[in-house]
Amino acid sequence: MRIRQSVTAGEVGGVMDEFNLILLRRNSNLQNYSKKVSHSNTMDSLETREDLTSILPYLPLFLRSSKLFWPPPVVEALKSLAGGPSHSNVNSGQVLGIAISDLRNSLSLPVSTLHPSALHGYALFFDDLMSRDASEKWFGNVVPQLADLLLRLPGLLETHYQNAVSCNGMETGLRLLESQQQGVVFLSQGLIAALLVCSFFCLFPTTNRGVKHLQTINFDSLYACLYDSYDVQQENKIKCIVHYFEKICSCMPMGNVSFERKVLPLTNRPSHISFPRANFWSKSSISLCHLEVHSSGFIEDQSAEALEVDFANEYIGGGALRRGCVQEEIRFMINPELIVGMLFLPAMADNEAIEIIGTQRFSNHTGYASSFRFCGDYKDVKGVDSMGRRKTRIIAIDALCHPGKRQYTPECLLREINKAFCGFYDQSKRQQYENLFLDTGFSEAEFDEGIRKPLGSSMRNLSTPKNLSTSFQAIDETSCNQPTGDDERKWDYDNVGIVTGNWGCGAFGGDPEVKVIIQWLAASQALRPFILYYTLGLETLRKLDKLVQWIISHEWSVGELWEMLVEYSMQKLKRETKLSFFNWLLPSLYDDDDVPVMMDM
């Protein structure tokens, strides 16, 4: 390689002495900055920005005299890479691995923080699994542009902080959005691309990420897993990432993406809905929203104005950058801009959710888990809102993992419904929601009351008349590609429903019949107009559509259906029933079938 030929040994030594001094100061001083300075939205001094100082320890850049920069050896290496294989000699996966090690050494990143099989994984994919023509295009055209994007990263970040503004009273600059810290970060797709190139070259520091409950964001484990134990779905995950880089190098998208940590406060706060207790759900007289069942198809393929549920791990992204290949991981592969959230979003608590608006889908796919396959380019035609975000709204909510019989306890039922409610609730509807409290005589003090005793079995068939609207306003697809006007700042949330499926089931081990009811209740309570529910052909839910029709025909409220769920769960815990919830609630559903019996959990 000829990455450093233009720098003499003496110059490198002098530069590195200065650079090492900066490195030593960085970790010791940056945390003190955030305690001593007040936030400023101006560019008078980057050092005084609390948002930047919170995230800088986790970025590969350095800050001095209000300028972000790469150390000179990294600049020289990136310039060589940007010149193409004739300058850098990087024309294969094996040599790319050497370049990655070289860049990391220039940043003084410990060798121990790179997976020992990672560089073998890069060589395997680009030298053996990728065709010769595709490999030549990758190293001749794509890698040089990725290096050029990294050279521009300091300027992109400085521009980002210069343009960061307040949105509804919240700051929008890139920062560590810690647990219980409600807030939003707005990033341009260009900045996201540059950050993901850092992931590809494994340049992010990993020190103290675990302490802050942050996942790794470098791609070393993604490639290492391919080498250590090859499987075809891992190869296809990487194909999605490679395709993303190819696409942004041919045409850089110009939109924005927002990442919001949503929090239901555990105590009452002005202008916030607090974390509900069981009495809140028991007393709710809100009508159940429209629920439409789809036995086939994927959440990401629907076109309605809706929040699309990410069946998330508490650490957002789950195993996307390792071996994971189920619902969340697949979404992160076909919408790779989601991955950047792993940089600054620590693990979610029980009263938190993460909403991401604006990511672009780049890849088509088929299959799931071991059958997952990359199927070429995807043309994302979603419309764009007034903030420059695609109208793709994704809500990450994490279900209990392997809860077993514990999932039927009042505490776990409450945890799951509040988790879904946190994700589905629209803070802008608070006034409308408070009016419902007044109309029903419900006080916010009752948020904190304890678990209410379940209704008796005699209440099972009770129905109270409700004015339930099940209308589903169709989306005007003719305008989906047009920029929207000022009214879009309201995000058309009156028409934004929920698109979901078997959240918390499958690998997470939840009861599908209980989970669908919990999501229905939470969406209804959050005043969402509809749910589109994708069962993926799950046999357990084959009667869901008929059950929904029966419940709607009896005009049950949220509170009434919640009480039924609580009563059933208590019987499950006491071993008084072995029936599934659907069969327990409406035995006539199964008059012509074998009676479904739940396995002990």
C-alpha positions in Angstrom: 0.0 0.0 0.0 1.1 3.6 -0.6 -1.3 5.2 1.9 1.3 7.5 3.6 4.0 8.1 0.9 3.5 11.8 1.0 4.3 12.1 4.7 7.9 11.7 6.0 8.7 9.7 9.0 9.7 12.8 11.0 6.5 14.6 10.0 4.5 11.6 11.0 6.3 11.4 14.4 5.6 15.1 15.1 2.0 14.8 14.0 1.4 11.7 16.1 3.0 13.3 19.2 0.5 16.1 18.9 -2.3 13.7 18.0 -1.5 11.4 21.0 -1.7 14.5 23.3 -5.1 15.3 21.9 -6.1 11.6 22.4 -5.0 11.7 26.0 -6.9 14.9 26.7 -10.0 13.7 24.9 -11.3 11.0 27.3 -10.2 12.9 30.4 -11.7 16.3 29.5 -14.8 15.8 27.4 -17.0 14.6 30.2 -15.9 17.7 32.3 -17.0 20.0 29.5 -20.6 18.9 29.7 -20.7 19.7 33.4 -19.1 23.2 33.1 -20.6 24.8 30.0 -24.1 25.8 29.0 -25.6 24.8 25.7 -25.4 27.2 22.7 -27.1 26.9 19.3 -24.4 29.2 17.8 -21.1 28.1 16.2 -19.1 30.5 18.4 -17.5 27.5 20.1 -18.2 23.8 19.4 -16.5 23.0 22.7 -19.4 24.6 24.5 -22.1 22.5 22.9 -23.5 20.0 25.3 -25.0 17.9 22.5 -21.6 17.5 20.8 -19.6 16.9 24.0 -22.1 14.1 24.9 -21.5 12.2 21.7 -17.9 13.1 20.8 -16.3 10.3 22.9 -18.2 7.9 20.7 -17.1 9.5 17.4 -13.8 8.9 15.6 -13.2 12.6 15.1 -11.3 15.1 17.3 -12.1 18.7 18.3 -9.8 21.6 18.7 -10.3 25.4 18.4 -14.0 24.8 17.4 -13.0 22.6 14.5 -13.7 18.9 14.1 -11.0 17.0 12.3 -9.4 13.7 11.4 -5.7 13.3 12.5 -3.3 13.9 9.5 -2.4 10.2 9.0 -6.0 9.4 8.6 -6.5 12.2 6.1 -3.6 10.9 4.0 -4.9 7.4 4.1 -8.4 8.5 3.1 -7.0 10.7 0.3 -5.1 7.7 -1.0 -8.2 5.5 -0.9 -10.2 8.3 -2.6 -7.8 8.2 -5.5 -8.8 4.6 -6.3 -6.8 1.4 -6.5 -4.0 3.0 -8.6 -3.2 5.2 -5.6 -4.0 3.0 -2.7 -3.6 -0.5 -4.1 -6.9 -1.4 -2.3 -8.3 -3.7 -5.0 -9.4 -6.7 -3.0 -11.1 -7.7 0.3 -7.8 -8.8 1.7 -6.1 -5.5 1.0 -9.2 -3.7 2.2 -8.7 -5.4 5.6 -5.1 -4.1 5.8 -6.4 -0.6 5.0 -9.0 -0.9 7.8 -6.3 -1.9 10.2 -4.1 1.0 9.1 -6.9 3.5 9.6 -7.7 2.1 13.1 -4.0 2.2 14.1 -3.9 5.9 13.0 -6.8 6.5 15.4 -5.1 4.5 18.2 -8.1 2.1 18.4 -7.1 -1.0 20.3 -6.6 -4.1 18.3 -8.6 -6.0 20.9 -11.8 -4.1 20.0 -11.8 -5.5 16.5 -13.3 -9.0 16.1 -10.4 -11.3 15.3 -12.2 -12.8 12.3 -13.5 -9.6 10.9 -10.8 -9.0 8.3 -11.1 -12.6 7.1 -14.8 -11.9 6.7 -14.2 -8.9 4.5 -11.8 -10.9 2.3 -14.3 -13.8 2.1 -17.1 -11.6 0.9 -15.3 -9.3 -1.5 -12.8 -11.8 -2.9 -14.8 -15.1 -2.9 -18.5 -14.4 -2.7 -18.7 -11.3 -4.9 -18.4 -11.7 -8.6 -15.2 -10.4 -10.3 -17.1 -7.6 -12.2 -18.9 -6.5 -9.1 -15.7 -6.5 -7.1 -13.9 -4.4 -9.7 -16.8 -1.9 -9.6 -16.8 -1.9 -5.8 -13.1 -1.1 -5.4 -12.8 1.1 -8.5 -15.9 3.2 -7.9 -17.5 2.7 -4.6 -14.6 2.5 -2.1 -13.0 5.8 -3.4 -16.4 7.6 -3.0 -16.8 6.2 0.5 -13.3 7.5 1.4 -14.2 10.9 0.0 -17.4 10.9 2.1 -15.3 10.2 5.2 -13.0 13.1 4.4 -16.1 15.3 4.3 -17.5 14.0 7.7 -16.0 16.8 9.8 -17.6 19.5 7.6 -20.9 17.6 7.5 -21.0 17.5 11.3 -20.1 21.1 11.7 -22.8 22.1 9.3 -25.2 19.8 11.2 -24.6 21.6 14.5 -24.7 25.0 12.8 -28.2 24.2 11.4 -29.5 22.3 14.5 -32.7 24.0 15.7 -35.3 23.6 18.3 -38.3 21.5 17.4 -41.3 21.9 19.7 -39.1 23.0 22.5 -36.6 20.1 22.0 -33.1 20.4 20.6 -32.3 18.4 17.5 -28.5 18.1 17.3 -26.7 14.8 17.3 -26.2 13.8 21.0 -26.4 10.9 23.3 -30.2 10.5 24.0 -29.9 8.7 27.3 -32.6 6.7 29.0 -35.5 8.8 30.5 -34.3 11.7 28.3 -37.2 12.5 26.0 -35.8 14.1 22.9 -35.3 14.0 19.1 -32.3 14.1 16.8 -32.6 15.2 13.2 -29.9 14.0 10.7 -29.5 14.5 7.0 -29.3 11.3 4.9 -25.9 12.5 3.8 -24.6 12.7 7.3 -26.1 9.3 8.1 -24.3 7.9 5.1 -20.9 9.2 6.3 -21.5 7.8 9.7 -22.4 4.4 8.3 -19.1 4.5 6.2 -17.4 4.8 9.6 -19.2 1.7 10.6 -18.0 -0.1 7.5 -14.4 0.8 8.2 -14.8 0.0 11.9 -13.7 3.4 13.0 -16.0 4.1 15.9 -14.4 3.9 19.4 -16.0 1.2 21.5 -14.6 2.3 24.9 -17.4 2.9 27.5 -20.2 2.1 25.1 -21.3 -0.8 27.3 -21.3 1.4 30.3 -23.8 3.7 28.6 -25.9 0.6 27.4 -25.0 1.2 23.8 -24.6 -1.5 21.2 -21.6 -1.8 19.0 -22.1 0.0 15.7 -18.9 -1.1 13.8 -19.5 -3.8 11.1 -16.6 -6.1 12.3 -18.9 -8.7 13.9 -21.2 -8.6 10.8 -18.3 -9.8 8.6 -16.7 -12.0 11.3 -19.9 -14.0 11.6 -19.8 -14.7 7.9 -16.3 -16.1 8.2 -16.6 -18.0 11.5 -19.7 -20.0 10.4 -20.9 -19.2 7.0 -24.6 -19.2 6.3 -26.4 -17.8 3.3 -28.7 -15.4 5.2 -25.6 -13.6 6.6 -24.2 -13.2 3.1 -27.5 -11.7 2.0 -27.6 -9.3 5.0 -24.2 -8.0 3.8 -25.5 -7.8 0.3 -28.2 -5.3 1.5 -25.5 -3.1 3.1 -23.2 -3.2 0.1 -26.2 -2.3 -2.1 -27.0 0.7 0.1 -23.4 2.0 -0.3 -23.6 1.4 -4.1 -26.8 3.4 -4.2 -25.7 6.4 -2.2 -22.5 6.6 -4.3 -24.6 6.7 -7.5 -27.1 9.2 -6.1 -26.8 10.7 -2.6 -30.3 11.1 -1.1 -31.0 14.6 0.2 -33.7 14.1 2.8 -33.7 14.0 6.6 -34.4 11.4 9.3 -35.6 12.0 12.9 -34.9 9.7 15.8 -37.1 10.3 18.9 -36.9 8.8 22.3 -40.5 8.7 23.6 -40.9 8.5 27.4 -44.0 8.0 29.6 -42.9 9.7 32.8 -43.2 7.5 35.9 -44.6 10.5 37.8 -47.0 13.2 36.7 -45.5 16.0 34.7 -47.1 19.0 33.1 -47.9 18.5 29.4 -47.1 14.8 29.5 -49.3 11.7 29.9 -47.8 9.6 32.7 -47.1 5.9 32.9 -50.6 4.3 33.4 -51.5 1.9 36.1 -54.0 -0.9 35.9 -57.0 1.2 37.0 -56.4 3.5 34.0 -57.1 0.6 31.6 -60.0 -0.9 33.6 -61.9 2.4 33.5 -61.3 3.3 29.9 -64.5 3.8 27.9 -62.7 4.4 24.6 -64.0 2.5 21.7 -61.9 -0.1 20.0 -60.4 0.9 16.7 -60.8 -0.8 13.4 -58.5 -3.9 13.1 -57.9 -5.4 9.7 -56.3 -8.9 9.5 -53.8 -9.9 6.8 -52.7 -13.5 6.7 -49.8 -12.8 4.3 -47.5 -10.0 3.4 -44.9 -7.9 5.3 -45.3 -4.8 7.4 -42.8 -2.9 5.4 -44.7 -3.5 2.1 -47.9 -1.8 3.2 -48.7 1.7 1.8 -51.0 3.2 4.4 -50.2 6.3 6.5 -49.2 4.4 9.6 -46.7 3.7 12.3 -44.9 0.5 11.4 -43.9 -1.6 14.4 -40.3 -2.7 14.9 -40.4 -5.9 17.0 -37.4 -4.5 18.8 -34.8 -5.6 21.2 -34.3 -3.3 24.2 -31.0 -2.5 22.5 -32.4 -1.1 19.3 -31.2 -3.0 16.2 -31.0 -6.3 18.1 -28.6 -8.7 16.3 -28.6 -6.7 13.1 -24.8 -6.3 13.1 -24.3 -9.9 14.3 -26.2 -13.1 13.3 -29.8 -11.9 13.9 -32.1 -12.2 10.9 -35.7 -11.8 12.1 -38.1 -8.9 11.9 -36.1 -6.1 13.4 -32.8 -7.2 11.9 -34.3 -7.5 8.4 -35.8 -4.1 8.6 -32.4 -2.7 9.5 -30.9 -4.3 6.5 -33.4 -3.1 3.9 -33.5 0.4 5.6 -29.8 0.7 6.7 -30.2 4.3 7.9 -31.9 2.8 10.9 -28.5 1.4 12.0 -27.1 4.9 12.8 -29.6 5.1 15.7 -27.5 2.4 17.5 -24.7 5.1 17.7 -26.6 7.4 20.2 -29.7 5.6 21.5 -29.0 3.5 24.6 -31.2 0.6 25.7 -34.9 1.3 26.2 -36.5 1.1 29.7 -40.0 -0.3 30.2 -41.6 3.2 29.8 -39.8 4.1 26.6 -40.1 3.6 22.8 -38.1 5.0 19.9 -39.8 6.5 16.8 -37.9 6.9 13.6 -39.3 8.9 10.7 -37.8 9.3 7.3 -35.5 6.3 6.5 -35.4 5.2 2.9 -35.8 1.6 1.9 -33.1 0.5 -0.6 -33.5 -3.3 -0.9 -36.1 -5.9 -1.9 -36.0 -9.2 -0.1 -37.8 -12.5 0.3 -37.9 -14.9 3.3 -37.3 -14.7 7.0 -34.5 -15.9 9.2 -32.7 -18.7 7.4 -34.7 -18.2 4.2 -33.9 -14.4 4.0 -32.5 -13.3 0.6 -31.6 -10.0 -0.9 -33.6 -9.5 -4.1 -32.2 -6.4 -5.7 -33.0 -2.7 -5.7 -36.1 -1.2 -4.2 -37.6 2.0 -5.5 -38.9 3.9 -2.4 -41.8 6.1 -3.6 -43.0 7.2 -0.2 -43.9 10.9 -0.1 -41.9 13.5 1.8 -43.1 15.7 4.6 -42.3 19.4 5.2 -39.3 18.5 7.2 -37.7 16.6 4.3 -38.5 13.1 5.8 -40.0 10.2 3.9 -43.4 9.3 5.3 -42.0 6.0 6.7 -42.7 6.0 10.4 -41.2 3.2 12.4 -41.8 2.6 16.1 -39.4 0.4 18.0 -41.0 -1.3 21.1 -39.4 -4.2 22.9 -41.5 -7.0 24.3 -40.6 -9.2 27.3 -38.2 -11.9 26.3 -39.0 -15.5 27.1 -41.6 -14.5 29.8 -43.1 -18.0 30.1 -46.0 -18.1 32.5 -44.9 -14.8 34.0 -46.5 -13.0 31.0 -49.9 -13.6 32.5 -49.2 -11.8 35.8 -50.8 -8.3 36.2 -47.3 -6.7 36.3 -46.3 -8.2 32.9 -49.6 -7.5 31.3 -49.3 -3.9 32.4 -45.7 -3.6 31.3 -46.6 -4.9 27.8 -49.7 -2.7 27.2 -47.9 0.4 28.5 -44.9 -0.3 26.3 -47.2 -0.5 23.3 -49.1 2.6 24.4 -45.8 4.5 24.8 -45.0 3.7 21.2 -48.5 4.3 19.8 -49.4 7.5 21.7 -49.2 10.8 20.0 -48.1 13.6 22.4 -49.8 16.2 20.2 -53.2 14.7 21.1 -52.8 15.3 24.8 -55.5 18.0 24.9 -57.9 15.7 23.1 -57.0 13.0 25.5 -57.5 15.1 28.6 -60.9 16.1 27.4 -61.8 12.4 27.4 -60.7 12.2 31.0 -63.1 15.0 31.8 -65.9 13.5 29.9 -65.6 10.1 31.7 -64.9 11.5 35.1 -61.5 9.9 35.1 -58.8 11.8 37.0 -55.0 11.7 36.4 -54.5 10.8 40.0 -55.9 7.3 39.1 -52.8 6.7 37.0 -51.0 5.7 40.2 -53.6 3.4 41.6 -52.8 -0.3 42.1 -54.0 -3.4 40.3 -57.8 -3.6 40.2 -59.6 -6.9 41.0 -60.7 -8.6 37.8 -64.3 -8.8 36.9 -66.2 -12.0 37.5 -66.9 -14.5 34.8 -70.5 -13.3 34.7 -69.3 -10.1 33.0 -67.8 -11.9 30.1 -70.7 -11.3 27.7 -71.5 -7.8 29.0 -71.6 -5.2 26.2 -72.1 -1.4 26.5 -73.3 0.6 23.4 -70.6 2.7 21.9 -70.4 5.0 18.9 -67.6 3.0 17.3 -66.3 4.3 13.9 -64.6 1.6 11.9 -64.2 3.7 8.8 -60.8 3.4 7.2 -59.9 6.5 5.1 -58.0 5.4 1.9 -54.7 7.0 1.2 -54.4 9.1 -2.0 -51.5 7.4 -3.6 -51.5 9.8 -6.6 -49.7 12.5 -4.4 -47.3 10.3 -2.5 -44.3 11.6 -4.4 -45.1 15.3 -4.0 -43.6 17.6 -1.3 -46.3 18.5 1.2 -47.3 21.9 2.5 -47.3 23.5 5.9 -50.2 21.4 7.1 -47.9 18.4 7.0 -46.3 19.7 10.2 -49.2 18.1 11.9 -48.1 14.9 10.2 -51.7 13.9 9.3 -51.7 12.0 12.6 -55.5 11.9 12.6 -55.2 9.4 9.8 -52.1 7.6 10.9 -52.8 4.1 12.2 -50.7 1.2 13.3 -49.2 -1.6 11.1 -48.0 -4.5 13.2 -47.9 -8.3 13.6 -46.8 -10.9 16.0 -44.9 -8.6 18.3 -43.2 -10.4 21.2 -44.0 -13.8 19.8 -41.7 -16.3 17.9 -38.2 -16.0 19.3 -39.4 -13.8 22.2 -41.8 -16.5 23.4 -45.0 -14.5 23.9 -48.6 -15.7 23.6 -49.8 -14.5 20.2 -53.4 -14.2 21.2 -52.6 -12.1 24.2 -50.1 -9.9 22.3 -52.6 -9.0 19.6 -55.2 -8.0 22.1 -52.6 -5.9 24.0 -51.7 -4.1 20.8 -55.3 -3.5 19.9 -56.1 -2.0 23.3 -53.0 0.2 23.2 -53.7 1.5 19.7 -57.3 2.2 20.6 -56.4 4.0 23.8 -53.9 6.1 21.8 -56.7 7.2 19.5 -55.3 5.6 16.5 -57.9 5.0 13.7 -56.9 1.5 12.7 -54.5 -1.4 13.0 -53.4 -3.5 10.0 -52.3 -6.8 11.5 -50.1 -9.2 9.6 -50.3 -12.7 11.1 -47.7 -14.2 8.7 -50.0 -17.2 8.4 -49.6 -18.1 12.1 -52.1 -20.9 12.7 -52.9 -19.7 16.3 -54.4 -16.5 14.8 -56.5 -18.0 12.1 -59.7 -17.1 14.0 -58.5 -13.5 14.8 -60.7 -11.9 12.1 -63.9 -13.6 13.4 -63.1 -12.8 17.0 -62.5 -9.1 16.1 -65.9 -9.0 14.3 -67.6 -10.5 17.3 -66.1 -8.0 19.7 -66.8 -5.0 17.5 -70.4 -6.2 17.1 -70.8 -6.1 20.8 -69.3 -2.6 21.0 -66.9 -3.4 23.8 -64.7 -0.6 25.2 -61.0 -0.8 25.9 -61.8 -1.2 29.6 -64.1 -4.1 29.0 -61.7 -6.1 26.8 -58.9 -5.3 29.2 -60.9 -6.8 32.1 -61.5 -10.0 30.1 -57.8 -10.3 29.4 -56.9 -9.8 33.0 -59.5 -12.4 34.1 -58.3 -14.9 31.6 -54.7 -14.4 32.7 -55.6 -14.9 36.3 -57.2 -18.2 35.5 -54.1 -19.2 33.5 -51.9 -18.4 36.5 -54.1 -20.5 38.8 -54.3 -23.3 36.3 -58.0 -23.0 36.1 -58.0 -23.1 32.3 -55.9 -24.6 29.6 -57.8 -22.9 26.8 -56.3 -20.3 24.5 -57.6 -16.8 25.1 -59.8 -16.8 21.9 -61.4 -20.1 22.8 -61.9 -19.0 26.4 -63.5 -15.8 25.4 -65.7 -17.1 22.5 -66.0 -20.9 22.6 -68.4 -20.9 19.6 -65.5 -19.9 17.4 -64.2 -23.5 17.6 -67.5 -25.4 17.4 -66.5 -27.1 14.2 -62.8 -27.5 15.1 -60.7 -29.3 17.6 -60.5 -27.1 20.7 -57.1 -25.4 20.9 -55.3 -26.0 24.2 -52.5 -23.8 25.3 -49.3 -25.6 26.3 -48.1 -24.9 29.8 -45.5 -22.1 29.7 
